[in-house]
Each structure stands twice: as structure tokens, then as C-alpha cells.
Amino acid sequence: MGGLLGLGLCFALCCGIAAGSAVPAQLRSGRSRCAGHLELLFAGTWGSVCAEGWDGAAARVLCRQLGCGRPRLVPAPCGPVADGASPVVLQQVQCTGQESALEQCVLQPGHPSSCPTDRVVAIECEEPFQLRLVGGPGHCAGRLEVNRAGQWGTVCDDGWSQTNAAVVCRELGCGAAGTVGDLPQGRPHFGPGTGRIWLDDVHCRGQEGSLQDCAHRTWGRHDCTHQEDVGVVCQDT
């Protein structure tokens, strides 16, 4: 994200168009839709946000508003002046972090001369969490794979339960969770995956809206092989 500079710390936050929001947001000069130089449509004008006063709470709200994952700090020093950065329209954004959109935060308008273009917010969010079932007869049955930070990986079957499967089926918009059937002990139900094994020891209570909200080991920590990749069967809708 060269050419983007924030004051003190550059906060990372996802950008895109926030449909239906009173404060739409867009990214520029980012490497993906969830990263870039932040611009907001405020009082009818697209413009940048001064990095002074921008913090992790504001970052969480914007990431949530735009449907991306959690914000990430940019560890490297901020770069030089943002290429083609628009004039500042907001001097300060004050959020608690619990708001669903920036319009619910305290927004302090700014004058273009109040904040130079080398002091505007540069942002990046994790890619949104996704899951899918692959290798089966349709989209409602197969090997469970999850997308974490833009990378697809599998889920280990250690401790896997019907409750877990029910959360997956609901998140995918499929019917009730079924059973995989009498398959050989210790074998993948729908073939082994490749790449990362993202989740292990997943324990859902059944009320979670997403598999990522269930208890589990730290992302990427496991004691499994791809021979233990879990499969899920849901009823088609």
C-alpha cells in the first residue's frame, strides 16, 4: 500500500461502497477491495479522512459496515503522500467500536487545508470470512473449506458434532444437517483438501450465526492432517 500515510499509526480497514448507508465509503490505490486509501461521501463530497483521531474503534466500525473482516494494523512505517488523495472532508471520527456504521459515530467535518494529504487514513481489512462445501454432489454437501484472510483451507474433524454441522448448513442457506453415512473410519468424507488446515477442535453451541463465532483453536493451529478434513452433508433447499 505504497503512497498511503497515516498520523502515528496507519490503521487498516476495508473499503468498498456501503450500499444504503448515509456515509458511503470507497477505496483507492488498494491491492484488494478490503484495503486502500479511505474516502467517504460526506455532505455530498467525496474526500479523505484525516488520520489524527482515527483509531481502532473507527476501523472496526468501517470494516463491519463494508462487510469485510477485522481491521489489521499496518506494521511498516507509513509511506509518502497518497497518490491523488482527495481533499479532507472529515477532520475526526469518534466511535466506540460498537456502532454498525460510521453515521452513528461523531463525525467532525474538516477543511481541506486542515490536514495535508500525507496525513490521511490508509486502511486494510481482512477479507470477509466465507465457507463452502466441495467435492460433493452439490453445494450443500462436501468437504468443508473456510476462507480466512483471503486463503481457503480445511477444518479438522477432531470433536466435530452435528451441532457444528447445523451451524454450517444454516450459514450456507441449506437445509438441516444430515449424516455423512457409514464411511471408513479415519478417512476424509469427500477427499483430502490441500493447503492450510484453518480450524481444529471446533465447538458450537448451535446459536451462532457463523462458524467463525464458534469456539475453536487459534486459526491455523492444529494437530491434524488432511486425512482428517471434515465433511458436511446438508439437505438441499
Secondary structure, 3 states (H helix, E strand, C coil): CCCCCCCCCCECCCCCCCCCCCCCEEEECCCCCCEEEEEEEECCEEEEEECCCCCHHHHHHHHHHHCCCCECECCCCCCCCCCCCCCEEEEEEECCCCCCCHHHCEEEECCHHHCCHHHECEEEECCCCEEEEEEEEECCEEEEEEEECCEEEEEECCCCCHHHHHHHHHHHCCCCECCCCCCCCCCCCCCCCCCEEEECCCECCCCCCCHHHCECCCCCCCCCCHHHECEEEECCC
